[in-house]
Amino acid sequence: MNNKTKKYLEKANKYFMPSLLHQYYEEPILVEDVNMEYMFDAEGNQYLDCFSGILVTNAGHCNPEITEKVAEQLERIQHVSTCFLTEAMVDLGEKLAEITPGNLQKSFIVNTGSEAVDGAINLARTYTQKENIVSLRHGYHGRTTTANAVTGVGSWRFIHPDPLGIHYAVNPYCYRCPLDKEYPSCDLACTVALEDTIKHACGGRVAGILIETIQGVGGYVIPPPGYFERIQKIAQKHEALLIIDEVQTGFGRTGKMFGIEHWNVEPDIICMAKGIANGFPMGAYIAKPKIADSFTAPSISTFGGNPVSSAATIANIDYLQQQKLWENAEEVGEYGLQKLKTIGENHDCVGEIRGKGLMIAIEIIKKNGSNREPGSQEAVNLMEHLKEEGVIAGKAGAHGSVVRFAPPLTISKEQMDKAVEAMDSSLAKL
Ligand SMILES: Cc1ncc(COP(=O)(O)O)c(C=O)c1O
């Protein structure tokens, strides 16, 4: 570690709470510069970024076309609050209604994913006049009190008691089925278990079922075909709203603009953030008009709909649409997935490789352990080896044993080749 990195690490330790300093790597990276698919550290190293700042920079770091639009807005209006209208905020509302699936039309604009989830839960409770929310084990929804309460990943839960009315159901994690079954002979038993939670833990009274399209922090758990269709039927039967958290899966990441478009359902509310603005603070939840119109209590968000973040979001969506980046996500994602599956066969520590678009998970298991025993330390080591090879990846999973690739959607096949080669040689070192 050079002196500059050391100095900033010491300062960070002195001035930040430890909770904020869960840095990747034995020797944390001080980021000095970024450019589209690349990050550069203070030591002069270049990295191919296969994590996109936690699935945010979908259009590439500091994408010049987006920067130009943001700079124009910076010169014009930087802040007025939601007490006043701005063109940027209103145009953004219109854009979100245009790009979201089904009849989602009215938004509430906030700053983060946690706030979007909190808001969606409040809206579901307001509209249904019921209190219970069912979410999934291994789901991650944020840091605020309610968003953290609906989070079902042990390592990211704070130790405070949950607010009332939150209930968990098992997740559709087919690689390690919580019900010890196999798809498709299971006949989606996890959805039966979810309905059981509604019937017996909630006495049939449930305001909303909150589910990520693909569990991100949970390790890219991809629900099998038919899952969401079954969940929607359960929601309708119990007059509960289907709330889809697209904070990680949104904005082209999975090969479609929104992840839920891979299933044939119509969400009642969608939560968005992260890739919505390519790095600017922005979040939103959008609902069907009848549901949205039930939220009449006065409410403001000082920074929600901030003109600079709104301009960034519009520029980002325009860029995604012009470049059809979801198509590149699908093509390069599938290309990388197949290549990773091929190299994965040569390494005993690879349990499963799965993915949709540019959300690809490498499930690491212990080499000499019992069947499918999570390789948590091995995943940490793998991350270090990848870094040495010049590739930044993410880590996830309920056991911290999943290494994930989620590069900017602008990534080329040649860059994906480099990431796969780095994975191959890093796996060989385990
Ligand atoms: C699916 C999902 N929902 C919500 C959140 C919370 O977003 P934020 O960190 O912007 O509050 C995250 C963050 O990782 C997430 O992955």
The ligand as an SDF file (V2000), in Angstrom:
LIG
                    3D

 16 16  0  0  0  0  0  0  0  0999 V2000
  -32.4470   -4.8190   -3.9540 C   0  0  0  0  0  0  0  0  0  0  0  0
  -32.0550   -3.6380   -3.1330 C   0  0  0  0  0  0  0  0  0  0  0  0
  -33.0100   -2.8720   -2.5890 N   0  0  0  0  0  0  0  0  0  0  0  0
  -32.6980   -1.7740   -1.8630 C   0  0  0  0  0  0  0  0  0  0  0  0
  -31.3890   -1.4240   -1.6270 C   0  0  0  0  0  0  0  0  0  0  0  0
  -31.0590   -0.2060   -0.8180 C   0  0  0  0  0  0  0  0  0  0  0  0
  -30.5560    0.7820   -1.6470 O   0  0  0  0  0  0  0  0  0  0  0  0
  -29.6910    2.0180   -1.0570 P   0  0  0  0  0  0  0  0  0  0  0  0
  -28.3620    1.4570   -0.6530 O   0  0  0  0  0  0  0  0  0  0  0  0
  -29.6130    2.9730   -2.2110 O   0  0  0  0  0  0  0  0  0  0  0  0
  -30.4470    2.5700    0.0810 O   0  0  0  0  0  0  0  0  0  0  0  0
  -30.3640   -2.1990   -2.1810 C   0  0  0  0  0  0  0  0  0  0  0  0
  -28.9490   -1.8440   -1.9580 C   0  0  0  0  0  0  0  0  0  0  0  0
  -28.0410   -2.6120   -2.1850 O   0  0  0  0  0  0  0  0  0  0  0  0
  -30.7120   -3.3450   -2.9510 C   0  0  0  0  0  0  0  0  0  0  0  0
  -29.7650   -4.1270   -3.4770 O   0  0  0  0  0  0  0  0  0  0  0  0
  1  2  1  0
  2  3  1  0
  2 15  2  0
  3  4  2  0
  4  5  1  0
  5  6  1  0
  5 12  2  0
  6  7  1  0
  7  8  1  0
  8  9  2  0
  8 10  1  0
  8 11  1  0
 12 13  1  0
 12 15  1  0
 13 14  2  0
 15 16  1  0
M  END
$$$$
